[in-house]
Amino acid sequence: MSDVIDESYLPESTMPEERYLQAYFGSQANYYVEKYKAYVAGDKFTFNIAPFFIGFIWFFYRKLWIEGSIIFFFIICSSYVEEFIYGLLKVSASVQTTIFYVSSFVFGMLWAFLGNYLYLKRAEKSINNILSSTHDEEERLGQLTKKGGVSLIPFIIILLIIIYFLLV
C-alpha cells in the first residue's frame, strides 16, 4: 500500500485549508478558523460581539467594504425616515429615545449575527478565487494575506472626523 500513496503529497500537520484561512484572517485567525469550521458544519450564523457594538465600522475593519457601506447608508436613510415620521406623528422625545435604544439593540443583534456569516462567506470566495488563480504556494499566501486581514483606515478616518467636530 505504501507504494500506492505518495507520502510527499500527504498534508502537513495542519490542513492546507487552515493555513490558507489563517493567512486570510490575519488578526484573530484562530477565532475565525473555529467560526469557519462551525460555518462549514452548518452553523452559519454565529454571534460576534464587535459588530454588535461598533456596527458598520467592524465591517470596514474586516475589509467588507460593500457590506459596511450598505449598513452605513441604511443607517443614514433610516435616520431621515425616522425624523420624517417623528415630525409627521409628533412623537415625544421619550418615545423617540425608547425607539432609538430598541432599534440600536435590534440592529446591533442583526449585525452581530450577520457579521461572521458575511465575513466567512467572503473569505471562502476569496480563498477559492486565489487558489484557482495560482498554484505557487508563496504567491497564494501573499495574496491571501493582502486580500484578507484587517484595515485600520476606518478607525483613523473616524478618529479624524471626531477630532474635527470637536475642534469646530
C-alpha positions as CSV (number, residue, x, y, z in Angstrom):
1,M,0.0,0.0,0.0
2,S,2.9,2.4,0.7
3,D,3.9,2.2,-2.9
4,V,0.5,3.5,-3.9
5,I,0.5,6.5,-1.7
6,D,3.0,9.3,-2.4
7,E,4.0,10.3,1.1
8,S,5.3,13.7,-0.1
9,Y,1.8,14.5,-1.1
10,L,0.3,14.0,2.3
11,P,-0.7,17.2,4.1
12,E,1.4,18.6,6.9
13,S,0.1,18.5,10.5
14,T,-2.2,21.5,9.7
15,M,-4.7,21.2,6.9
16,P,-3.8,23.4,3.9
17,E,-7.2,24.9,4.1
18,E,-6.5,26.0,7.7
19,R,-3.2,27.5,6.6
20,Y,-5.0,29.5,3.9
21,L,-7.7,30.5,6.4
22,Q,-5.1,31.8,8.8
23,A,-3.3,33.7,6.1
24,Y,-6.6,35.3,5.0
25,F,-7.9,36.1,8.5
26,G,-4.7,37.5,9.9
27,S,-5.6,39.2,13.2
28,Q,-7.5,36.7,15.4
29,A,-7.1,33.9,12.9
30,N,-7.7,31.2,15.5
31,Y,-11.1,32.7,16.4
32,Y,-12.2,32.9,12.7
33,V,-10.8,29.4,11.9
34,E,-13.1,28.0,14.6
35,K,-16.0,30.0,13.3
36,Y,-15.3,28.8,9.8
37,K,-15.3,25.2,11.0
38,A,-18.7,25.8,12.5
39,Y,-19.9,27.5,9.3
40,V,-18.9,24.5,7.2
41,A,-20.6,22.2,9.7
42,G,-23.9,24.1,9.2
43,D,-23.8,26.7,12.0
44,K,-23.9,29.7,9.5
45,F,-24.9,32.5,11.9
46,T,-22.7,32.9,15.0
47,F,-22.6,35.9,17.3
48,N,-19.7,38.3,17.1
49,I,-19.6,41.0,19.8
50,A,-17.6,43.5,17.8
51,P,-20.2,44.3,15.1
52,F,-22.9,44.4,17.8
53,F,-21.1,47.4,19.4
54,I,-19.3,49.2,16.5
55,G,-21.6,48.1,13.6
56,F,-20.5,49.2,10.2
57,I,-17.0,50.1,11.4
58,W,-16.3,46.5,12.1
59,F,-17.3,45.6,8.5
60,F,-14.8,48.2,7.2
61,Y,-12.2,46.9,9.7
62,R,-12.5,43.4,8.2
63,K,-12.4,44.8,4.6
64,L,-16.1,44.2,4.0
65,W,-16.3,47.5,2.1
66,I,-19.6,46.9,0.3
67,E,-21.4,45.4,3.3
68,G,-20.2,48.2,5.6
69,S,-21.2,50.8,3.0
70,I,-24.7,49.3,2.7
71,I,-25.1,49.3,6.5
72,F,-23.8,52.9,6.8
73,F,-26.2,54.1,4.1
74,F,-29.1,52.1,5.7
75,I,-28.4,53.9,9.0
76,I,-28.3,57.3,7.3
77,C,-31.5,56.7,5.3
78,S,-33.4,55.2,8.3
79,S,-32.5,58.2,10.4
80,Y,-34.1,60.5,7.8
81,V,-37.2,58.3,7.6
82,E,-37.4,58.3,11.5
83,E,-37.1,62.1,11.6
84,F,-39.8,62.4,9.0
85,I,-42.1,60.0,10.8
86,Y,-41.4,61.6,14.2
87,G,-42.3,65.1,12.8
88,L,-45.4,63.8,11.0
89,L,-46.7,61.9,14.0
90,K,-45.4,64.4,16.6
91,V,-43.7,61.6,18.6
92,S,-42.5,62.7,22.0
93,A,-38.8,62.8,23.0
94,S,-39.2,59.9,25.4
95,V,-40.7,57.7,22.8
96,Q,-38.0,58.7,20.3
97,T,-35.4,57.7,22.9
98,T,-37.1,54.4,23.5
99,I,-37.2,53.7,19.8
100,F,-33.6,54.6,19.5
101,Y,-32.5,52.1,22.2
102,V,-34.7,49.3,20.9
103,S,-33.7,49.8,17.3
104,S,-30.0,50.1,18.3
105,F,-30.3,46.8,20.1
106,V,-32.2,45.0,17.3
107,F,-29.8,46.2,14.6
108,G,-26.8,45.5,16.7
109,M,-28.0,41.9,17.1
110,L,-28.6,41.8,13.3
111,W,-25.0,43.0,12.6
112,A,-23.6,40.7,15.3
113,F,-25.1,37.6,13.7
114,L,-24.6,38.7,10.0
115,G,-21.0,39.8,10.6
116,N,-19.4,36.4,10.8
117,Y,-21.6,34.9,8.1
118,L,-20.8,37.6,5.6
119,Y,-17.1,37.6,6.6
120,L,-16.7,33.8,6.3
121,K,-18.7,33.7,3.1
122,R,-16.4,36.4,1.6
123,A,-13.3,34.6,3.0
124,E,-14.4,31.3,1.3
125,K,-15.0,33.0,-2.0
126,S,-11.7,35.0,-1.9
127,I,-9.7,31.9,-0.9
128,N,-11.2,29.8,-3.7
129,N,-10.6,32.5,-6.2
130,I,-6.9,32.9,-5.2
131,L,-6.3,29.1,-5.0
132,S,-7.7,28.7,-8.5
133,S,-5.7,31.6,-9.9
134,T,-2.3,30.4,-8.9
135,H,-0.5,27.2,-7.9
136,D,2.5,28.9,-6.3
137,E,2.2,28.5,-2.5
138,E,4.1,31.6,-1.6
139,E,2.1,33.7,-4.0
140,R,-1.2,32.2,-2.7
141,L,-0.3,33.0,0.9
142,G,0.9,36.5,-0.1
143,Q,-2.4,37.2,-1.9
144,L,-4.5,35.8,0.9
145,T,-2.7,38.0,3.4
146,K,-3.1,41.1,1.3
147,K,-6.8,40.3,0.4
148,G,-7.8,39.4,3.9
149,G,-6.7,40.7,7.3
150,V,-7.8,44.0,8.7
151,S,-7.7,47.7,7.8
152,L,-7.1,50.4,10.3
153,I,-8.2,53.1,7.8
154,P,-11.8,53.3,9.1
155,F,-10.6,53.9,12.7
156,I,-8.2,56.6,11.5
157,I,-10.9,58.3,9.4
158,I,-13.5,58.2,12.2
159,L,-10.9,59.5,14.7
160,L,-10.1,62.4,12.4
161,I,-13.8,63.2,11.9
162,I,-14.3,63.1,15.7
163,I,-11.3,65.4,16.3
164,Y,-12.5,67.7,13.5
165,F,-16.0,68.1,15.0
166,L,-14.6,68.6,18.5
167,L,-12.4,71.4,17.2
168,V,-15.1,73.1,15.1
